[in-house]
Amino acid sequence: MLSIAFLLGGSVGCVLAAASNGEGAQELSEYLADYLTLTQEGELPRRLWPVIWGQMKYVLAVLVLTLTALGTVGMPLVFWVRGFSLCFPAACFCRIFGWRGLLPAFILFGLPALLWSPALFLLGTPGLLSAQRLLRRSLGESAPPLNPAIWYRAVACAGLGLSAGLLEYWVVPVLLRGVAQVVL
């Protein structure tokens, strides 16, 4: 269920990026070119805590939804949003720059995704099962309590999310600066 939600979000993101045309495509092209120019010149302002929060908020949302019956609906929604937020900007780079846009898209979105996506799925799968158990319990059915091993996963996933944020803050700008010269 979570994989399907993630793939649907990514598919919608790709379709919306491909559908941009006319004035919207022109504005998107200018925005991405300006972004890469600022990155190339090293003038793109970034602060550490907002970058880390950008990666950690999804892991924290999944953890909170694990502890509630609302997680049965909320968790697939979080996965849909995360799939969309991965694929839409990457598809925009490819839409505007063609094959040359694939490399900056991978550096900006793919490298951190190598860390946050396993964390999201490692925590989301048992989290969804836990939320379903809580829903059954709230409906009066007998269901086992929360598996305590989920807390070990939560710590490991928080470490992966933190690592993705640090990677995005320190490594991605350096790599993107070099790639911006090739794309522009």
MDAnalysis code that builds the backbone (N, CA, C; Angstrom):
import MDAnalysis as mda
import numpy as np

u = mda.Universe.empty(552, n_residues=184, atom_resindex=np.repeat(np.arange(184), 3), trajectory=True)
u.add_TopologyAttr("name", ["N", "CA", "C"] * 184)
u.add_TopologyAttr("resid", np.arange(1, 185))
u.add_TopologyAttr("resname", ["MET", "LEU", "SER", "ILE", "ALA", "PHE", "LEU", "LEU", "GLY", "GLY", "SER", "VAL", "GLY", "CYS", "VAL", "LEU", "ALA", "ALA", "ALA", "SER", "ASN", "GLY", "GLU", "GLY", "ALA", "GLN", "GLU", "LEU", "SER", "GLU", "TYR", "LEU", "ALA", "ASP", "TYR", "LEU", "THR", "LEU", "THR", "GLN", "GLU", "GLY", "GLU", "LEU", "PRO", "ARG", "ARG", "LEU", "TRP", "PRO", "VAL", "ILE", "TRP", "GLY", "GLN", "MET", "LYS", "TYR", "VAL", "LEU", "ALA", "VAL", "LEU", "VAL", "LEU", "THR", "LEU", "THR", "ALA", "LEU", "GLY", "THR", "VAL", "GLY", "MET", "PRO", "LEU", "VAL", "PHE", "TRP", "VAL", "ARG", "GLY", "PHE", "SER", "LEU", "CYS", "PHE", "PRO", "ALA", "ALA", "CYS", "PHE", "CYS", "ARG", "ILE", "PHE", "GLY", "TRP", "ARG", "GLY", "LEU", "LEU", "PRO", "ALA", "PHE", "ILE", "LEU", "PHE", "GLY", "LEU", "PRO", "ALA", "LEU", "LEU", "TRP", "SER", "PRO", "ALA", "LEU", "PHE", "LEU", "LEU", "GLY", "THR", "PRO", "GLY", "LEU", "LEU", "SER", "ALA", "GLN", "ARG", "LEU", "LEU", "ARG", "ARG", "SER", "LEU", "GLY", "GLU", "SER", "ALA", "PRO", "PRO", "LEU", "ASN", "PRO", "ALA", "ILE", "TRP", "TYR", "ARG", "ALA", "VAL", "ALA", "CYS", "ALA", "GLY", "LEU", "GLY", "LEU", "SER", "ALA", "GLY", "LEU", "LEU", "GLU", "TYR", "TRP", "VAL", "VAL", "PRO", "VAL", "LEU", "LEU", "ARG", "GLY", "VAL", "ALA", "GLN", "VAL", "VAL", "LEU"])
u.atoms.positions = np.array([
    [0.820, -1.186, 0.000],
    [0.000, 0.000, 0.000],
    [0.878, 1.270, 0.000],
    [1.920, 1.272, 0.816],
    [2.797, 2.439, 0.889],
    [3.599, 2.612, -0.399],
    [4.042, 1.513, -0.975],
    [4.775, 1.590, -2.240],
    [3.893, 2.125, -3.346],
    [2.651, 1.685, -3.372],
    [1.719, 2.163, -4.395],
    [1.463, 3.653, -4.220],
    [1.282, 4.097, -2.981],
    [1.072, 5.528, -2.724],
    [2.288, 6.335, -3.160],
    [3.476, 5.825, -2.857],
    [4.713, 6.511, -3.253],
    [4.822, 6.597, -4.776],
    [4.554, 5.492, -5.458],
    [4.628, 5.476, -6.919],
    [3.556, 6.348, -7.555],
    [2.372, 6.373, -6.987],
    [1.319, 7.243, -7.520],
    [1.703, 8.712, -7.376],
    [2.241, 9.082, -6.225],
    [2.699, 10.458, -6.029],
    [3.797, 10.824, -7.019],
    [4.735, 9.916, -7.228],
    [5.800, 10.158, -8.199],
    [5.271, 10.264, -9.616],
    [4.299, 9.429, -9.943],
    [3.708, 9.465, -11.281],
    [2.973, 10.773, -11.522],
    [2.212, 11.222, -10.539],
    [1.514, 12.505, -10.665],
    [2.520, 13.640, -10.819],
    [3.611, 13.585, -10.077],
    [4.654, 14.600, -10.198],
    [5.256, 14.640, -11.589],
    [5.532, 13.471, -12.160],
    [6.097, 13.428, -13.509],
    [5.110, 13.946, -14.541],
    [3.840, 13.575, -14.408],
    [2.828, 14.026, -15.361],
    [2.654, 15.542, -15.288],
    [2.610, 16.088, -14.082],
    [2.454, 17.540, -13.944],
    [3.667, 18.297, -14.492],
    [4.861, 17.757, -14.274],
    [6.052, 18.407, -14.830],
    [6.034, 18.351, -16.355],
    [5.613, 17.235, -16.905],
    [5.554, 17.103, -18.361],
    [4.462, 17.976, -18.962],
    [3.430, 18.283, -18.200],
    [2.311, 19.071, -18.708],
    [2.598, 20.564, -18.736],
    [3.693, 20.983, -18.128],
    [3.990, 22.423, -18.135],
    [4.332, 22.857, -19.550],
    [3.700, 23.938, -19.980],
    [3.971, 24.459, -21.318],
    [3.704, 25.958, -21.343],
    [4.067, 26.568, -22.425],
    [3.802, 27.989, -22.595],
    [4.527, 28.851, -21.581],
    [3.779, 29.759, -20.985],
    [4.337, 30.717, -20.032],
    [4.849, 30.032, -18.766],
    [4.150, 29.000, -18.316],
    [4.593, 28.273, -17.126],
    [5.930, 27.590, -17.347],
    [6.120, 26.994, -18.506],
    [7.397, 26.353, -18.816],
    [8.516, 27.384, -18.922],
    [8.191, 28.562, -19.476],
    [9.193, 29.623, -19.582],
    [9.631, 30.108, -18.193],
    [8.670, 30.308, -17.303],
    [8.999, 30.739, -15.940],
    [9.802, 29.673, -15.210],
    [9.422, 28.408, -15.402],
    [10.155, 27.307, -14.778],
    [11.579, 27.256, -15.303],
    [11.752, 27.450, -16.590],
    [13.081, 27.450, -17.194],
    [13.943, 28.566, -16.622],
    [13.374, 29.755, -16.489],
    [14.119, 30.875, -15.926],
    [14.482, 30.613, -14.463],
    [13.532, 30.064, -13.718],
    [13.779, 29.788, -12.307],
    [14.914, 28.777, -12.130],
    [14.864, 27.669, -12.878],
    [15.894, 26.644, -12.734],
    [17.253, 27.139, -13.221],
    [17.264, 27.923, -14.298],
    [18.533, 28.485, -14.778],
    [19.112, 29.449, -13.741],
    [18.262, 30.281, -13.146],
    [18.730, 31.195, -12.095],
    [19.242, 30.426, -10.886],
    [18.539, 29.356, -10.517],
    [18.958, 28.535, -9.382],
    [20.337, 27.939, -9.635],
    [20.531, 27.377, -10.819],
    [21.832, 26.787, -11.129],
    [22.925, 27.852, -11.231],
    [22.579, 29.036, -11.718],
    [23.552, 30.127, -11.786],
    [23.981, 30.552, -10.385],
    [23.019, 30.704, -9.486],
    [23.358, 31.052, -8.093],
    [24.201, 29.963, -7.445],
    [23.872, 28.726, -7.731],
    [24.638, 27.616, -7.174],
    [26.059, 27.625, -7.716],
    [26.185, 27.863, -9.006],
    [27.495, 27.891, -9.644],
    [28.379, 28.990, -9.058],
    [27.774, 30.116, -8.745],
    [28.521, 31.239, -8.182],
    [28.714, 31.117, -6.674],
    [28.102, 30.108, -6.071],
    [28.232, 29.902, -4.635],
    [27.451, 30.891, -3.801],
    [26.428, 31.484, -4.381],
    [25.658, 32.508, -3.684],
    [24.308, 32.018, -3.185],
    [24.070, 30.746, -3.241],
    [22.788, 30.208, -2.806],
    [22.794, 30.096, -1.282],
    [21.976, 30.910, -0.603],
    [21.989, 30.869, 0.868],
    [21.278, 29.615, 1.379],
    [21.923, 28.912, 2.303],
    [21.332, 27.721, 2.918],
    [21.720, 27.709, 4.389],
    [20.776, 27.327, 5.210],
    [21.047, 27.180, 6.639],
    [20.861, 25.717, 6.998],
    [21.644, 25.255, 7.952],
    [21.688, 23.834, 8.301],
    [20.364, 23.319, 8.846],
    [19.781, 23.991, 9.815],
    [18.592, 23.451, 10.480],
    [17.379, 23.328, 9.566],
    [17.093, 24.288, 8.701],
    [15.969, 24.083, 7.777],
    [16.183, 22.904, 6.820],
    [17.436, 22.683, 6.423],
    [17.725, 21.548, 5.532],
    [17.496, 20.232, 6.278],
    [17.970, 20.148, 7.501],
    [17.767, 18.929, 8.289],
    [16.283, 18.726, 8.578],
    [15.575, 19.789, 8.918],
    [14.135, 19.675, 9.163],
    [13.414, 19.195, 7.904],
    [13.847, 19.663, 6.747],
    [13.236, 19.241, 5.490],
    [13.325, 17.742, 5.277],
    [14.368, 17.127, 5.783],
    [14.507, 15.672, 5.669],
    [13.839, 14.928, 6.820],
    [13.918, 15.479, 8.016],
    [13.424, 14.772, 9.203],
    [11.911, 14.831, 9.380],
    [11.253, 15.826, 8.826],
    [9.822, 15.994, 9.085],
    [9.000, 14.813, 8.600],
    [9.417, 14.168, 7.531],
    [8.666, 13.022, 7.027],
    [8.847, 11.803, 7.919],
    [10.080, 11.592, 8.387],
    [10.323, 10.477, 9.308],
    [9.540, 10.699, 10.601],
    [9.525, 11.926, 11.090],
    [8.761, 12.224, 12.308],
    [7.254, 12.074, 12.081],
    [6.774, 12.466, 10.921],
    [5.353, 12.305, 10.616],
    [4.971, 10.833, 10.600],
    [5.820, 10.001, 10.004],
    [5.543, 8.566, 9.978],
    [5.570, 7.993, 11.394],
    [6.508, 8.447, 12.202],
    [6.581, 7.967, 13.586],
    [5.327, 8.353, 14.371],
    [4.877, 9.587, 14.238],
    [3.663, 10.023, 14.937],
    [2.445, 9.247, 14.436],
    [2.357, 9.047, 13.124],
    [1.223, 8.309, 12.566],
    [1.242, 6.834, 12.969],
    [2.429, 6.321, 13.295],
    [2.539, 4.946, 13.794],
    [1.793, 4.784, 15.115],
    [1.738, 5.847, 15.886],
    [1.168, 5.784, 17.226],
    [-0.323, 6.103, 17.268],
    [-0.948, 6.292, 16.105],
    [-2.371, 6.622, 16.066],
    [-3.078, 5.767, 15.025],
    [-4.373, 5.612, 15.208],
    [-5.173, 4.885, 14.220],
    [-5.308, 5.687, 12.933],
    [-5.100, 6.995, 13.004],
    [-5.151, 7.832, 11.805],
    [-4.029, 7.502, 10.822],
    [-3.046, 6.787, 11.293],
    [-1.933, 6.400, 10.435],
    [-2.352, 5.514, 9.273],
    [-3.472, 4.821, 9.392],
    [-3.927, 3.977, 8.287],
    [-4.266, 4.805, 7.055],
    [-4.681, 6.036, 7.259],
    [-4.979, 6.941, 6.143],
    [-3.831, 7.933, 5.940],
    [-3.267, 8.420, 7.028],
    [-2.239, 9.453, 6.956],
    [-0.918, 8.966, 6.405],
    [-0.548, 7.736, 6.720],
    [0.743, 7.245, 6.269],
    [0.816, 7.103, 4.744],
    [-0.193, 6.517, 4.086],
    [-0.138, 6.520, 2.618],
    [-0.110, 7.926, 2.034],
    [-0.748, 8.868, 2.697],
    [-0.719, 10.252, 2.227],
    [0.699, 10.833, 2.328],
    [1.394, 10.558, 3.412],
    [2.780, 11.013, 3.568],
    [3.654, 10.400, 2.478],
    [3.458, 9.130, 2.179],
    [4.245, 8.483, 1.133],
    [3.915, 9.052, -0.243],
    [2.650, 9.385, -0.481],
    [2.254, 10.005, -1.741],
    [2.958, 11.353, -1.892],
    [2.933, 12.160, -0.835],
    [3.565, 13.481, -0.873],
    [5.069, 13.342, -1.087],
    [5.684, 12.387, -0.434],
    [7.137, 12.213, -0.574],
    [7.494, 11.736, -1.978],
    [6.691, 10.868, -2.553],
    [6.926, 10.444, -3.932],
    [6.781, 11.609, -4.898],
    [5.762, 12.424, -4.674],
    [5.552, 13.607, -5.508],
    [6.714, 14.579, -5.370],
    [7.134, 14.832, -4.125],
    [8.195, 15.816, -3.894],
    [9.559, 15.335, -4.386],
    [9.705, 14.056, -4.638],
    [10.936, 13.547, -5.238],
    [10.880, 13.670, -6.760],
    [9.775, 13.257, -7.341],
    [9.703, 13.146, -8.798],
    [9.360, 14.445, -9.516],
    [8.535, 15.295, -8.927],
    [8.148, 16.515, -9.627],
    [9.341, 17.423, -9.927],
    [10.167, 17.786, -8.936],
    [11.297, 18.661, -9.284],
    [12.325, 17.983, -10.176],
    [12.540, 16.682, -9.997],
    [13.483, 15.976, -10.862],
    [12.973, 15.969, -12.302],
    [11.683, 15.752, -12.472],
    [11.095, 15.769, -13.808],
    [11.124, 17.171, -14.404],
    [11.014, 18.192, -13.575],
    [11.117, 19.573, -14.069],
    [12.505, 19.844, -14.632],
    [13.543, 19.372, -13.952],
    [14.899, 19.539, -14.469],
    [15.043, 18.848, -15.819],
    [14.513, 17.647, -15.922],
    [14.610, 16.914, -17.185],
    [13.738, 17.551, -18.262],
    [12.619, 18.096, -17.883],
    [11.731, 18.764, -18.856],
    [12.392, 19.999, -19.434],
    [13.085, 20.746, -18.607],
    [13.685, 22.004, -19.050],
    [15.037, 21.788, -19.727],
    [15.899, 20.967, -19.149],
    [17.263, 20.814, -19.662],
    [17.474, 19.539, -20.474],
    [16.452, 18.734, -20.651],
    [16.609, 17.472, -21.375],
    [17.457, 16.497, -20.580],
    [18.243, 15.723, -21.292],
    [19.082, 14.721, -20.630],
    [20.126, 15.356, -19.725],
    [20.527, 16.599, -20.030],
    [21.504, 17.290, -19.184],
    [20.938, 17.567, -17.800],
    [19.629, 17.652, -17.671],
    [19.002, 17.924, -16.380],
    [18.971, 16.736, -15.450],
    [19.267, 15.558, -15.995],
    [19.236, 14.344, -15.182],
    [20.302, 14.355, -14.084],
    [21.476, 14.852, -14.396],
    [22.569, 14.860, -13.414],
    [22.309, 15.823, -12.253],
    [21.930, 17.086, -12.514],
    [21.623, 17.933, -11.346],
    [20.411, 17.431, -10.568],
    [19.445, 16.834, -11.251],
    [18.284, 16.279, -10.548],
    [18.715, 15.142, -9.627],
    [19.618, 14.294, -10.124],
    [20.095, 13.194, -9.286],
    [20.870, 13.721, -8.083],
    [21.716, 14.724, -8.313],
    [22.511, 15.265, -7.207],
    [21.606, 15.930, -6.176],
    [20.655, 16.735, -6.634],
    [19.783, 17.463, -5.708],
    [18.805, 16.562, -4.973],
    [18.220, 15.614, -5.681],
    [17.121, 14.837, -5.100],
    [17.453, 13.361, -4.919],
    [18.233, 12.789, -5.831],
    [18.526, 11.357, -5.772],
    [19.502, 10.972, -4.677],
    [20.568, 11.774, -4.514],
    [21.548, 11.438, -3.472],
    [20.929, 11.420, -2.077],
    [20.217, 12.471, -1.664],
    [19.572, 12.377, -0.349],
    [18.525, 11.258, -0.285],
    [17.871, 10.973, -1.419],
    [16.852, 9.916, -1.428],
    [17.454, 8.544, -1.177],
    [18.739, 8.386, -1.480],
    [19.392, 7.111, -1.185],
    [19.428, 6.838, 0.314],
    [19.308, 7.880, 1.119],
    [19.296, 7.719, 2.571],
    [17.891, 7.811, 3.158],
    [17.078, 8.809, 2.730],
    [15.769, 8.987, 3.365],
    [14.740, 7.959, 2.916],
    [14.840, 7.468, 1.683],
    [13.811, 6.519, 1.230],
    [13.871, 5.182, 1.971],
    [15.046, 4.589, 2.196],
    [15.045, 3.369, 3.011],
    [14.516, 3.628, 4.420],
    [14.863, 4.784, 4.974],
    [14.384, 5.111, 6.320],
    [12.867, 5.197, 6.339],
    [12.307, 5.842, 5.335],
    [10.860, 6.004, 5.274],
    [10.155, 4.659, 5.169],
    [10.658, 3.787, 4.327],
    [10.013, 2.480, 4.150],
    [10.283, 1.543, 5.326],
    [11.492, 1.622, 5.917],
    [11.786, 0.779, 7.087],
    [10.899, 1.125, 8.274],
    [10.573, 2.383, 8.416],
    [9.710, 2.802, 9.515],
    [8.236, 2.734, 9.122],
    [7.947, 3.000, 7.860],
    [6.557, 3.055, 7.411],
    [5.849, 1.720, 7.394],
    [6.538, 0.676, 7.004],
    [5.887, -0.631, 6.894],
    [5.396, -1.150, 8.245],
    [6.256, -1.246, 9.260],
    [5.722, -1.675, 10.563],
    [4.823, -0.607, 11.182],
    [5.064, 0.645, 10.825],
    [4.216, 1.723, 11.340],
    [2.791, 1.612, 10.838],
    [2.623, 1.265, 9.576],
    [1.281, 1.083, 9.029],
    [0.591, -0.101, 9.692],
    [1.326, -1.174, 9.914],
    [0.744, -2.329, 10.602],
    [0.336, -1.971, 12.025],
    [1.147, -1.171, 12.686],
    [0.821, -0.719, 14.033],
    [-0.431, 0.150, 14.028],
    [-0.520, 1.062, 13.073],
    [-1.696, 1.928, 12.977],
    [-2.958, 1.104, 12.687],
    [-2.820, 0.082, 11.871],
    [-3.971, -0.790, 11.602],
    [-4.391, -1.546, 12.852],
    [-3.414, -1.995, 13.644],
    [-3.737, -2.662, 14.913],
    [-4.469, -1.707, 15.850],
    [-3.995, -0.469, 15.916],
    [-4.649, 0.525, 16.775],
    [-6.065, 0.830, 16.289],
    [-6.270, 0.843, 14.998],
    [-7.610, 1.055, 14.458],
    [-8.527, -0.103, 14.840],
    [-8.038, -1.326, 14.725],
    [-8.846, -2.498, 15.116],
    [-9.169, -2.464, 16.604],
    [-8.193, -2.057, 17.412],
    [-8.445, -1.961, 18.860],
    [-9.483, -0.899, 19.167],
    [-9.435, 0.233, 18.443],
    [-10.416, 1.292, 18.697],
    [-11.812, 0.890, 18.254],
    [-11.899, -0.066, 17.333],
    [-13.199, -0.572, 16.882],
    [-13.689, -1.730, 17.741],
    [-12.926, -2.086, 18.772],
    [-13.354, -3.099, 19.721],
    [-12.816, -4.488, 19.447],
    [-12.020, -4.653, 18.429],
    [-11.447, -5.958, 18.137],
    [-10.207, -6.182, 18.997],
    [-9.833, -7.418, 19.122],
    [-8.636, -7.759, 19.875],
    [-7.434, -7.661, 18.935],
    [-6.424, -6.926, 19.339],
    [-5.215, -6.768, 18.532],
    [-4.025, -6.644, 19.466],
    [-2.869, -7.191, 19.062],
    [-1.683, -7.106, 19.924],
    [-1.206, -5.663, 20.047],
    [-0.499, -5.358, 21.125],
    [0.004, -3.987, 21.324],
    [1.149, -3.666, 20.357],
    [1.631, -2.463, 20.456],
    [2.722, -1.968, 19.614],
    [3.979, -2.802, 19.838],
    [4.630, -3.164, 18.762],
    [5.872, -3.915, 18.831],
    [6.985, -2.979, 19.308],
    [7.645, -3.290, 20.425],
    [8.686, -2.391, 20.947],
    [9.901, -2.262, 20.026],
    [10.095, -3.189, 19.092],
    [11.239, -3.110, 18.177],
    [11.132, -1.914, 17.240],
    [9.944, -1.353, 17.141],
    [9.772, -0.201, 16.255],
    [10.598, 0.993, 16.735],
    [10.869, 1.076, 18.028],
    [11.655, 2.191, 18.545],
    [13.104, 2.099, 18.078],
    [13.637, 0.878, 17.936],
    [14.990, 0.712, 17.400],
    [15.038, 1.160, 15.942],
    [13.998, 0.780, 15.198],
    [13.910, 1.227, 13.807],
    [13.798, 2.742, 13.731],
    [13.034, 3.327, 14.635],
    [12.844, 4.778, 14.621],
    [14.175, 5.498, 14.828],
    [15.003, 4.996, 15.731],
    [16.313, 5.614, 15.965],
    [17.199, 5.466, 14.731],
    [17.208, 4.280, 14.135],
    [18.008, 4.060, 12.926],
    [17.520, 4.951, 11.781],
    [16.216, 5.068, 11.651],
    [15.645, 5.892, 10.578],
    [15.891, 7.376, 10.819],
    [15.867, 7.790, 12.064],
    [16.204, 9.180, 12.375],
    [17.666, 9.457, 12.012],
    [18.533, 8.490, 12.250],
    [19.936, 8.629, 11.851],
    [20.087, 8.741, 10.344],
    [19.319, 7.947, 9.598],
    [19.364, 8.039, 8.134],
    [18.814, 9.378, 7.645],
    [17.739, 9.848, 8.270],
    [17.170, 11.146, 7.892],
    [18.137, 12.283, 8.188],
    [18.786, 12.218, 9.336],
    [19.796, 13.216, 9.690],
    [20.968, 13.173, 8.707],
    [21.383, 11.980, 8.345],
    [22.472, 11.831, 7.375],
    [22.082, 12.411, 6.019],
    [20.828, 12.198, 5.614],
    [20.354, 12.774, 4.346],
    [20.386, 14.296, 4.401],
    [19.999, 14.863, 5.537],
    [20.047, 16.315, 5.690],
    [21.469, 16.852, 5.644],
    [22.381, 16.176, 6.316],
    [23.781, 16.609, 6.303],
    [24.396, 16.463, 4.926],
    [24.047, 15.394, 4.227],
    [24.509, 15.199, 2.851],
    [24.001, 16.324, 1.951],
    [22.733, 16.658, 2.120],
    [22.144, 17.727, 1.320],
    [22.774, 19.080, 1.640],
    [23.167, 19.278, 2.857],
    [23.744, 20.566, 3.253],
    [25.204, 20.706, 2.833],
    [26.018, 19.654, 3.017],
    [27.445, 19.779, 2.787],
    [27.907, 19.260, 1.423],
    [27.399, 18.151, 0.970],
    [27.922, 17.508, -0.240],
    [27.209, 17.988, -1.497],
    [25.892, 18.074, -1.451],
    [25.113, 18.421, -2.638],
    [25.520, 19.768, -3.235],
    [25.698, 20.843, -2.452],
    [26.088, 22.116, -3.073],
    [27.431, 22.054, -3.806],
    [28.373, 21.307, -3.272],
    [29.685, 21.197, -3.905],
    [29.560, 20.473, -5.241],
    [28.839, 19.351, -5.251],
    [28.657, 18.600, -6.492],
    [27.833, 19.388, -7.503],
    [26.821, 20.062, -7.015],
    [25.936, 20.810, -7.899],
    [26.656, 21.994, -8.541],
    [27.589, 22.573, -7.829],
    [28.366, 23.695, -8.376],
    [29.139, 23.251, -9.618],
    [29.723, 22.075, -9.559],
    [30.453, 21.556, -10.721],
    [29.531, 21.156, -11.855],
    [28.395, 20.583, -11.538],
    [27.454, 20.136, -12.559],
    [26.766, 21.322, -13.224],
    [26.566, 22.402, -12.497],
    [25.901, 23.587, -13.058],
    [26.688, 24.137, -14.235],
    [28.019, 24.025, -14.198],
    [28.839, 24.491, -15.313],
    [28.567, 23.686, -16.569],
    [28.302, 22.408, -16.422],
    [28.038, 21.542, -17.571],
    [26.649, 21.795, -18.140],
    [25.668, 21.990, -17.268],
    [24.284, 22.139, -17.694],
    [24.043, 23.492, -18.317],
    [24.616, 24.534, -17.733],
    [24.395, 25.886, -18.262],
    [25.298, 26.114, -19.406],
])
